[in-house]
């Protein structure tokens, strides 16, 4: 990640509406959304091509588990930040995601206040971000 540049984000979710809402929230906050994917296959391809700093990754994708994608992404790029997106907020599943390398998770449906507060916290801890989405 370029120290003075904005954090580059890839959004992976099979729901177009979720991708759109998350993109809008992140762009308003100043993050650079470099791509969107609706499947595990697309996620792997775009993550390799676009080299994001962070991936927002749905835990339930149509072609493969988000957990499998998380493991793949961390094998390829151990420094890549991954935040899981889920409707399943059970403690066991979330602990597993954290053990597998996720930075955290946001719960669907995404609410502007709840999701952005969580996202700000995760990204601030990971990247030392200012409110503008720039490295501070």
N, C-alpha and C positions, 0 to 999 in steps of 0.2 A: 504494500500500500504506500502510495506517495504521501509523505508526511504533511505537505501543505494542501493536498487535494481533498476533495470530498470523499466520503466513504461510498464505495461502489456496491450496490445491492442487486442480488438476483432474487426474484420472487417465484416460488414453485408451489402452485396449488391448482387442482383441477377445476375449481370453481372460478369462472371468469369474474364474477362479482367480488369475490374475496380478493383476487389479484388487483382488481381496479381500486377497491377501497384502500388496500394496503399501499399501493403505489401512490395514490393521492395523499394519504397521510404522511408517507415518507418524503415525498417531494415538497410538501408544504413545510416540513421540518428542515429541508435543505439537503437531504440525502440524494445521491445520484442512482436512480434505478436504471441499471444497464440492460435488464432483460427480464422476461417472464417465461415460465414454462408451465405446462399443464400435465406433464407426465415425468416419471423417473428417467426415461430415456432422454427426453428433452433437457432435463435438469443436468444430467451428466455431460451432455454435449455442450450446453451453454456455459456451465461452470468451467469447463476446460478452455473454451474459446474466449469467454468474456473476462475471466480471472477476477471475479468479484471479491470484495473483502468480507462480505457476509451474505449468507443465503437464508432466506425465510422459507422453510420447507414444511409442507403439509405432511403430517404423519401418515395419512391415508391417501395414497395415490392409486389411480386405476390399474396401472401395470406392474407396480411393485411397492412394497412397503417403504414409507419414508425413512424408517429405521435402517433399512438396507442401503438406501441412498446416503444417509448420514455416514454409515460406516465406510462406504465407497469414497465419499468426498474427503473424509479424514485420512484414508490411506493415501489418496492422491495429493492432498494438501493439508497436512496436520495443523497449519496455522489458520486455516479458513474458519471463520466464525459461522456457526449455524444456529438459528433460532427455529424451534419447531412451532408449527401452527396446528392446533388440534381442537376438536370438539370434546375429546376424551381427556378430562382433567384428573383422572385417577392418579393417586400418588405413586403407585407402583410403575405405571407407564412413564410418568414424568421422571422418576428417579432413574429408570432405565435409559431414557434419552440423555440425561445428564451424565450418566456413567459412560455412555457411548460417545460423549464429546460435545453435546449440545450446550450452548451457553445459557439457554433458558427456553421458555415457551410462551406463546400467547394463545388465548382461548377464543375460539369462534363461538358465536358471531362477534366480529370485531367491533368494539365501541371506540369511538375517538378518544375518550378520556382514559378508559382502562387499558386498551392496547397501547396507546402512545406512552402512557406512564411506564408500562413494563418495558417497552422498546427503548425509551430514553435511558432507563436504568441499566439495561443490558449493554447498550452501546456505549454509554458513558464509562461503565466499568471496563469494557473491552478495549475501547479506543481512546479514552480520555477526551471525549467529545465536548465541545461547547454546544450551546443550543442551536447553532447554525448548521450542525452536521459536519463541521470542520474539526480537524484534529487541533486540540488546544495546547 
